[in-house]
Amino acid sequence: MTAEHVSEVTVEAGDDERLVEAALRPRRLDEFVGQERVREQLQLVLESAKRRGRPPDHVLLSGAPGLGKTSLAMIIAAELGTGIRVTSGPALERAGDLAALVSSLQEGEVLFIDEIHRIARPAEELLYVAMEDFRVDVIVGKGPGATAIPLEVMPFTLVGATTRAGLLTGPLRDRFGFTAHMEPYSPEELERVLERSAGLLGVDLQSDGGHEIAGRSRGTPRIANRLLRRVRDYAEVRADGVVTRAIARAALAVYDVDELGLDRLDRAVLEALVKRFGGGPVGLSTLAVAVSEEPETVEEVAEPFLVRTGLVQRTPRGRVATPAAWAHLGLRPPGPVDVLPLDLGDAV
């Protein structure tokens, strides 16, 4: 069964959320909504490579989760008419893992490594040679008698995706011929994403309903599509199946998504910072204990959006709630809020 057939069956069946999400992915650049600058640059790279009859330069995509990095990697393979191998940085623990994968690639194939900043150092060093010279050195033996046997590999295109570009080493970053940073989507762009997804899912989405969902999707297409499916469920069970603004509001209230797109964890962090610690400053570890979560969860899941929306600020002494955070919770700050004009660091 082809990928297209799988997509059609999945959308109609709707019984596996992961497959449904995959079916909603755009297949071509002209179907990809948003990121106009990145799309224009990538189109030039791909078209030039096709005219030369050679694989394009290696591509690095960075940005927050859910903005379409994986979709673009699959689109690159589709536009080139080649296959794609998908793996992730944490899965490549040894150089041998990467050598086996790269040596099995067909000519012109796309290798997609998600979270490439988490690749193990031995595998990363082998990747340098594979990217530049299309060769891997297989080590035979151990100790002083070990021998490196060069193994030629077919020319390929590496597409790396990362949510934390700052953790990439300089040598790895410099080996990518094209780098692109993906920005959060505007509400208007998310409305276009929702219109397309609603058509594929067979959801009767009214314009005001799409506007309401887009405004609570945190600038992220993945979240927009997830909320659309949850609102669809609500509309089918408790209404007539039509997603209007009123239905969207009622559904998102059930799923604890407020007007700004804050979910349960976001609000727990914000309320702890404001109500329990007087707006801060408070350290990350203390804040995590207050909401019964791991510090990494607070820092990587909740905090980026709270900082981006101007509700929380990082300072050298800890996290501080801004006046906007107090206002969002319907409270008034007890006095002048200690907010610095710039993010000067991270306290723990």
N, C-alpha and C positions, 0 to 999 in steps of 0.2 A: 504494500500500500504506500503511495507516495505521500510526501509531507503535506501537499495540498489536500489530499483526501483525508488524512488524519485530522487536519484543521477543521474541515467541514463536519466530520463526524463528531468531533469534540464539542464544537460550538453548539450543535444541535442536542447532543446528549446532556452536556452540562453536569456530568457526574464526577468529574475530577478537576479540582480547582487548578492544579498545576498545569494540566494539559489545556484547560480553557485559557489560562494566562498565556501559555505559549501560542495558542491559536490566535490570540489577539495581536501578536507581534506583527509589525509591518514587514512585508517581504521585499520591497524595493525602496530605493531612496525617495522616489516621488510619492510613496505612501507614508513616509516618515514625517510626522508632524513636529514642528518646532526645530530649534537648533539650526536656524537657517544658515548661519555663517559656517558652522561645522559641516553641514550638508554640502554647501557650495564648494568648500575646500576639498572635501573627500571626493566629490564628484570629479573634480579636476584631476586628482591623484589617480583615481580608477580609470578614467577615460584615457589619460595619457599612457597608463600602463597597458591598456588593451590595444591601443594603436601601435605601441612598440612591440607587442607580443611577448612581454616579460611580466613577471610578478611585480606588483607595486612595492614601494618601500614598506618597511614594517611600521605598524600603526599603534600608537599609544593613546588610549581614551581614559580620561580621568573625570571624576565628578562624584557626587553623592549617589547612594544606592537608588535604583529605580528610575534613573533618567534615560535609560535606553542604550547603555553601553553594549550589553549582550545582543540586543536587537541589531545594532549597527554592525557588530562583528558578523552576524549571520547575513546581513544585507550585503556586506563586502563580498562574502563568498558567493552569494546569489548573483550579484552584479558581474562578478568575474566568471561565473559559470563553473565553479570548482566546488570540491567538497570542503568540509570543515571538520576539524577535530577539536573537541572541547575538553578542557581540563582546568585545574585551578592551582594556584601557587602552593597551598598547603599539601596538595597531593603529590607534589614533586619534592620528595624528601631527600632523594639520592641522585647523584649524577646519572646513575644507570637508568633510573626511571625516565629521565628526559632523553637520554641517548636512544632508548628503545622507542620512544614516541616519535622523535624527530626522524630517525632512520626509516620509519615505516611510512612517512609522508609521501604522497604522490607529487609529481611535478606541478607546481602552481597551487598546491593545496593551501588552505588557510589553517593555521594553528592558533586557537583562541585560548589564552591563559587568563582566567579571571583572578582577581586579587593577586596580581603578579608581584606586588611588593612583599608578599609572604613566601616567596619561593626560597628554598634552602640555598645557602651560599654555594655549596659544591655544584648544585644544578645550575645556579646562576652563572658561575664561571664557565661551565660548559656551553651555556647558552650564548655567551659572547661570540665564541668561534662559530657556532652554528648560524647565528644571525649575519655575521660579516662574511665568512668564507664558505658557508654551507658545508661544514665539515664538523665531525665530532671525533674527539680523541678517546678511544676506548682503552682503559688501563687494564693490562693483563699482568697478573702476578702481584706480589706484595713486597714491600721493603725495597732494598737496594736493587733487587733484580726485576722490579716492575718495569714494564715496557708500555709505551703509549703507541697504539696502532691507529693511525688516522683513517676515518671512514667517511667517504664522501656521501652527502645527502642531496636529495633533489631540491632545487630552488623552491622556496616556499615564502609565504607572507605570515609573519607573526603579528597577531593583534593582541595587545595586552590591555587589560582593564584594571583600574585601581581606584579605590575610594580615598586613598591617602597617598597622593603623589609625592609628598614630602618624605616618605619612607623609602622611596626608590633610591638606589645607589646611583651616583653620577655616571659610572661606566655603562650601566644598563640603560639609563634614560637617554644617554647620548647616542645609543645605537638605533634609536627609532628615527626613521626619516620623516614621519609626520606625527605630530602630537596635537591633541585637541582636548580642551577642557569644556565639559558640558555644564551649562548653567541651569538653575531651576526654571521651570516653565511659568509663564504668565497665566492668569486665569483664562484669558481668551484662548490661548493655545490649548489649555486643558479642556476647554469646552469642545474644541475640534477633535481632540483625542476621544472624548466621551461620545460625541456624535458617531464617530467611526465605530467605536466598540459597541455602542447600542445597536447599530445596524447589524453587526456580526452576531450579536447575542439575541437579536429579535426583541429588544426592549423598547417599549413605547416611551421614549424620553422627550419630555417637553423642554422647550428652551429655558424656561425659568428653573426647571428641575436640574438641568445640566449646569446652569449658572451656580446654583446652590452647592452642588457637589464639587464643582471645580474650585470654588472659594474655600473649601475645607480640605483640599487635597495636598496641601503643603508644597505646592509647586512640583509635584512628582506624578508622572503618568501611571506608574505602578500602583500608587495609592489611589489615584482617581479610578482606575479600573476595578480595584478591589472594593472601593466604596460603592461603585455603580452596581456590582453584583449583590452587595448586601442590601442596597436600597431596592433593587429588583425583587429580592426575596420578600422584603417587607411589603412592597406594593402588590405582589401576587397573593400573599397570605392575608393581609389586613385591608386591602383596598381592591380596586378594579384592575390592577396591573399597570396603570398609567403613572409614570413618575413625574409628578408636578413638584413645585417648590414646597408646598405644604407637606406632601408625602416624603420628600427628601429630608426635610427638617425633622419630621417625626421619626423617620427611620434612623437618622444619624444620632438623634437623642437616645434611642434605644441602645445604639452601639457606642455610646460615650464619646462621640466626636463633637466637639463644640464649634462655635462660629469661626474660630481661627484655625481649626484643624487639630487642636490639642486633644490627645487621647488620655486614657486613665493615668498612664505613667507620667506624661507631661504635666498634667494637673497636680498629681501627687508631689512631684518635685517642686513645682511652683508654690503650692500651698505650704509645703514644709519650709521652704525658704522664707516665705512671707510671714506665715502665722507662727511657726515654731522658733524661727531665728531672727525675727524682726526685720527681714529683708537682707540680712547678711552684713558683712561678708562671712561666709562659712566655707570650710574646706570640702573638697569632693568626697572624701571618705566619710566624713560626718554626715553629709547630705545623703549619701547612699544608704547609710545605716538608718537614717530617719525614714526612708521609704522602703526599707527591707529589700534592697536590690544590691547587686554587685556594683562597685565603682565603675567598672568598664561598661556596664549596661547604661548607667546614667550618663557617662561621658560620650558614648558612641551612639546611643539610641535617642535619648531625650534631649540632651544638651544642644546638639547642633541646631535643631530647629528653634529652640527657645532663644538661642543667641542670635540666630538669623532674623527672627521676628522682633528683636529688640526687647524681649521680656527679661532676659538674664544677661549679665555681663561678667566676663572673667576679669579678675584683677589679681595683682600679686598677693593679696591677702585672702583671696577666696572668691566664691560666687556671690554676686550682688543682684538683687531684684531691682529693676528699673521702675520708674513711676508708671510705665505702661503695664507692668505686671500687677501692681496694686490695683490699677483701674480695671484690668481684665477680671480680677476677682471681686470687683465691687467694693474695694476697700480704699482707704486714704492712708498715705504714708504718715507715720507718726512724726516725721520731721524731715529735714533735708536728707535725700537719699544719696549715699556715697557711691556715685557712678563716675568712673573715669572716662575721659573722652576717647581713649583708645584701649584696645586689648593689649595690655603690657605683659601678659604672661599667664601662667596657670598655677594655681595653688592646689595642694592636696591636703 
